[in-house]
Amino acid sequence: MTVTSRPFRRARPVEGPFVATVGDIVQLNEVFTEAFTERYRKDGMTGVRVPPLHPSIWQYAIEDAGDGALYWRDERARIVAFNMVHHSGTEGWMGPLCVRPDQQGMGLGKVIVQAGLRWLRLQHAKVIGLETMPRTMDNIGFYSNLGFVPGPLTVTLTLDAASGDRPPRTLAALPQDEKRTMIASCLALTTRVAPGYDFTRELELTDRLALGDTILLERDGSLVGFALCHITPLVEGRSRDELRVLKLVLAHRADLPRMLGALTTCAHRSGARRLAVRLQGDYPDAYRTLVSLGARVRWTDLRMCAHGWSEVAPVEGMVLSNWEI
C-alpha cells in the first residue's frame, strides 16, 4: 500500500531517515491511518476510515525490514513519513510507505522513495518493486516519474476453508532441530527455482512471533513446495477469519492444486473461513486453476518495478511473493 504527495508546496523542516523500532508502532499507526484514509477520500470513498494495523503485524514488518525500516520526523519529533524497505536475498520491495497528509505536497514522498532505492541498491538487490492501487492515477504517475514502470496486476483471490483428509505437515509442528533443517531445505528449494531469493528471515520471524505457519509439501521424502501463511488479523480486534499466503514456492507448477488443498485444510484447522492468495499476473495458468476451484476475486494491486530491476518469473516452478505485509 502506498500514498504519494500533493502538488508541491513550501517544505517544512523534516529530519531523517531514522530506523524504526517496535517502540514507534503507535506513531507509525497514526500516520498510516491518516494517510490511507485521506487516499481513499481522494478516490471518492469518503466513508472509508482505514483502521490501524495489528501491533504484531507492525513488529513483523519492522523486524523483517531491519535497518530498512525508515522513518522521518518533524521539528516536534513526531513521525511524518515512513518507508518499510525489505529484501529477501536479491528480491527487494517497499511497503507500506506513506506521508502524513499535512506534510504532503512538499517533496517528501520523493525523498522517502529515493531513500528506499538507495538502501536496496546497497543490499545488492536485483529486483526493486512496490505495489500500488491501480485505480489511483496520481500514484502511478508519481512512481513513473521516479523511474518505476508498471508490470502485471496482483490479483487477490479467496478459497473457502475445507476439512481435508489429514492435516498438512507444517514447520511449527517440527522439533527445533528438524525445524532448522527444514528451513535450510526451503532455502535450497527457493534457490533452485529462483536463484538469489531467500525467505529464511520471513519463515523464522513468522514462527517466532507465532503469526502463522509454513505449510510443507513433500514427495518421496523430499521438499517440493512450501507456503508461508499468516493467520493473525491485519487489524487488532478483528476475528481470525482469513489465512493469508505471503510466500509460496513450488518446484513444479502442476503441484499447485495439491498445495491449495493443503492450504485450505490448514485454514479450516486454524479457524479461518477462507484462504487468501495474492497471485501475480505472471502465472495465468495458476489463475485459471484457482478460478476452476471456485476462487473469488477480491482485490487488485498494480505491481511496479524500478526500470532495470524488474522481476522475471522462473522457467520452471513458481514463486509467489507478497509485496504487502
N, C-alpha and C positions, 0 to 999 in steps of 0.2 A: 504494500500500500504506500502511495507516495503523494505528496502535496507540493505544489510549486508556488511561485511567488506572483504577486500582483504587478501591474506596471510600476516601473522603478520610481521610488521616492527617495528623499534625502536619508542617508544612512544614520543610524543611531549607534552609540558605542556598544560593541559586542566583543567578547573575548572567547578564545578557543582555538583549536579544539581541545577539550579535556576528555579523559577516559571515564566513562560511566561505571558505576558500581551499583550493587543492589540497594544501597542507601539513597540512590537517586530515583528509584522507581516511582515514588509519589509524584514528583515533579514531571518526570517523563510522561506519566499517565495523563497529567493535566494538559500538557502540550498536545499529546496525541488526541485526546478527546476534543479539545478546542479546534485543532487544525482540521481533523477529518469531518467534524460536524459542519464546519464552515465550507469544506469542499463539497459536501452533499447539498448544502444550501445553495451554493453557486450552480449546481447541476439541476436545480429546480425541486429538490426533495427537501422542502423546508421543514417537514415534520420529523425528519430523522435526527436523532440525538445519538451519536456514537458513544457507547459506554467504555469505561476504562478496561484495559486488558487485565487478566488474572495475574497477580504478582509472580506466580510460578512461571508463567509464560514469559514475562519480562526477565526473570532470572535466567531462563534458558537462553533467551536472545542475547543478553549481556555476556554471559559466560561463553556462549558459542562465538560471539564476535571477539572476545578478548580485548586487546588494545585497539581493535577496530570499532569498539562501541563509543562513538564520538558524539560529543555534545558541545554546545556553545551557550554562553550565559551573558546576561545584560549587566549594567552597572550596579544592580542590586543583587547580583549573584543568583538570579533566577534563570532557569533554563529557558532558552528562547528557540532552540533548534537542536535536532539530533539526527544522526545517520548511523544506523546499526549496520556495519560493514562486515561481511562474512566471507570466509574462504574455506572450501573443503578440498584440500590439495590445490590443484590448479583451477578449480571452479570458484569464481568469485562473484558475489552479488551484494546488492544493497537493499535493506529494508528491515523494519519500517524506517522512513525518514520524513521529516516534515519541519515546517517553520511555524512558530506561533502566529496567529492571524495579525496581531498588531505590529509584527516585525516583517510581514510580507511586503514585497514590492521595493525592497532596499538592496537587492542583490545577494541576500544571504542564502537563498536557495542554490544559486550558482556556486557559492563558496563551499557549501556542505557536500555537494555532489563532486566537485573537483577534489576536495579533500579525500573523499572515498576512492576516487580514481587513483590518486597518488598512493594511497595506502595499499590498494590491491596490486598495483604495479610493483611495489616493494616486496610483496608476498610472492612475486613471480606468477601471478595468475595468468592463465591462458584464455580464460573466459571472464568477461566482466559484464554483468547484466543487472536488470531490475524488472519489476512488473508494475504496471500502472493500469488505471481504469480505461478501457478502450473508448468509452463514450466521451472522455474528457479531453477535448482537442487541445486546450492550452497546456495540459501536462505533456502530451505527445510532442507538441511544438517546442516546449521548454527543453525536454531531453534531446530532441533532434538538434537544437542549436548548440548543445554541448557535445555533439558527436555521436549520439546514440541513433541506431536505426531499428525500425520495427521488425519483429520476427513473427512467429506464429502465435496464435491465441493459446492460452492455457485455459482449458475448459474444466470446471469443477463438476463432477458427476457423483451421484449418490446411488448406492445399492442398499436395499433393506438388509438388516442383520438377519442371520439364519442359523438355526441349530444344525451343526454338522454331525457326521458320523462319529468323529473323535476330535478331541482338542488338538489344535496345531502345536507344533513344537515352538517354543519361544525362548528368547535369550534370558529373560528374567527368571525362568524356571531352572536354569542350569546352575550347578555348583560354581563357586568363584573361579576355580582353576579351569573348568571347562568353558566358562564364560570368556575368559581371556583368549583361549584357543579359538573359540568361535568368532570373536571379534576380529582376530587375525585372519580367519577364513573369509569373513565378509570383505576385508580389505583386499585379499588375494583375488576374490571374485570380481570386485569392483575394478581392480587394476586390469584384469583380463578383458572386461567388457569396455571400460572407459579409462585407458591409461592416464594416470595423473590425478584422478579423482580419489578422494579419501573421506569417507563418512565416519571414521572412527570416533572423532570427538562427539558427534551428534549421538551416536549409539551409546557411548559411555555417559554422556550428560543425561540422556533420557532415562537410562537405568538408574543413575544415582539420584536424580530428582523425582523418580517414580512418576513421570509424566505419562508413561505409556509402556510400550514394549516393542520388541523387534521379532517379527514372525519369520521363521526359518523354513525354507523349502529344500528338501533333500531328495536325492535319488541314489540308490545303491550306496548309501553311507557318505555321499559327497554333497556339499552345499551347491545348489543350483540357483538359489534365489533368496532374497530377504527383503523385508519391508519394515521400515521404521515408522511407527504409528504413535500418535498422542491421543489420549482419552480425556486429559484434563481440559475442561471447558476454556475457551478463549476469554470468556467474561466471568469474573468472580461471581458466585451465587447462582449461576446457571446449572442446569442438570447436565449429567454426562450422557447426552443423547447422541453423540456422534464420535466415531473413531476416525481420525484424520491421518491419511498417509502423507508423510513428509518426504521420505526417500524410498525408492523401490529399485532393486537391481535384479535382473534376470539374465541368466546365461543364454536362454532360448525364449524367444517371444511366444512360442507355442505353449509355454508353461503359464501364460497369464491367466487363463480360466482356473487352473488349479490354485494359483496364488490368490485369486479373488475369492475362491471358495474358502480358503484358509482364513482370509481376512474377514469375510462376513461371519464366519464362525467365531472368530476372536471378538468381533464387535458384539455378537449376541452374548457371549460369555462374560464380557466386561460390562454388560447392562446397557449398551448403546442401542439405539433404534436403527441406526444406519451407518454405513461406511461411506466416507467421502474421499474421492480420488481426484487430485488435480492433474489432469492429463495434458501434457504438452502436445501441440499440433503436429509434431514430427512423427507421430505414430497413428496414422489414420486407421490401420487395421485394428489396433488396440481400441480405438474409439468405437469401431463397429462391433467389436467383441463386447464391450461394456453395454452398448445400446441393446444388443441382442439378448443380453442377460437381464434386461429390464432397468438399466440405469437411467436416471433422470438428470437432465442438465439443470444446474443450479446457478452458475455464475461464470463469467468470463473475465480474464485478465489478458492484457497485451504484454507479451514478452519483448523487451528491447535490450539490445547489446551495444556496447561501445564498438564503433567501427574498427575492425581488425581484431576484436576479441570476442567473436561470435562462437556459440557452441555448435558442435557437429554431432548429430545422432550417430550412435555406434552402428557399424555394419552388421554385426550380429548381436543378439540380445537387446536389452533395453535398459535405460536409466531414466527414472522419473525423479526430478529434484525440485522440491518446492522452494520457490524464492519468496516465500512468505513465512511468518512464524506461526 
